[in-house]
Amino acid sequence: MEWRPITKRYEETAIILDFLPAGYAEEGKPLRVQEPVAQAIGETYFTLLELLPKPGVHLHPHERVNIGKEKRDKIEHVKRRLSYNELTATAKIELPYVVEDIIKANEPRFIDFFNNSKPITTRYHQLELLPGIGKKIMWDIINERQKGPFTSFKDLHERVPNVPDPTKMLVRRVIMELERKDKYLLFVRRKPRREERTTP
């Protein structure tokens, strides 16, 4: 079950979480033969990615890069998808800040979730997947949005005063999904079946 207000098939841009100019430290492998690598997160589906930069390119955390097939100016190759556990310590530290920046930069997309989220079952609603939202707040949001759609996080908070900070709730939810702590995915794209079969 995924809430998906977007139709892009692939990530086109990503935000750098960590850059390792000498690559990953591998025992017994000389530094001179290791290739630079970056860990990043896609802006559309929050896909964790391993990127190979073009020769001579030095990347920085929070830097936005193009990874679309025809628009790569700094990235040579998208090497593979990463799991949360494969992130470096630096990438894990930067992750919540980068996710927050992505959410704030795409507020209309995420306020749309509060306007159009749906029941999962007869007893459970997508809104309840957000940390801090129980039955009472869920019904307050549903009843209020029937009067008119929310236009911003500020509008949501003014009309439903007891709702927790929307940005912080969404950040926590995205991190939970990246950590695979819940079977339901609202914002993170599920791995393709062929990838799930071949990935340990």
KAUR-V577789 format. One record per run of one state. SS is the DSSP state (H for helix, E for strand, C for the rest). FROM is the first residue (numbers start at 1). TO is the last residue. If there is no record, write none. Layout:
BEGIN
SS FROM TO
SS FROM TO
END
This chain:
BEGIN
C 1 12
E 13 20
C 21 30
H 31 33
C 34 36
E 37 42
C 43 47
E 48 53
C 54 63
E 64 66
C 67 74
E 75 81
C 82 83
H 84 86
C 87 88
H 89 105
C 106 106
H 107 116
C 117 118
E 119 119
C 120 124
E 125 125
H 126 129
C 130 134
H 135 145
C 146 152
H 153 159
C 160 165
H 166 178
C 179 192
H 193 198
C 199 200
END
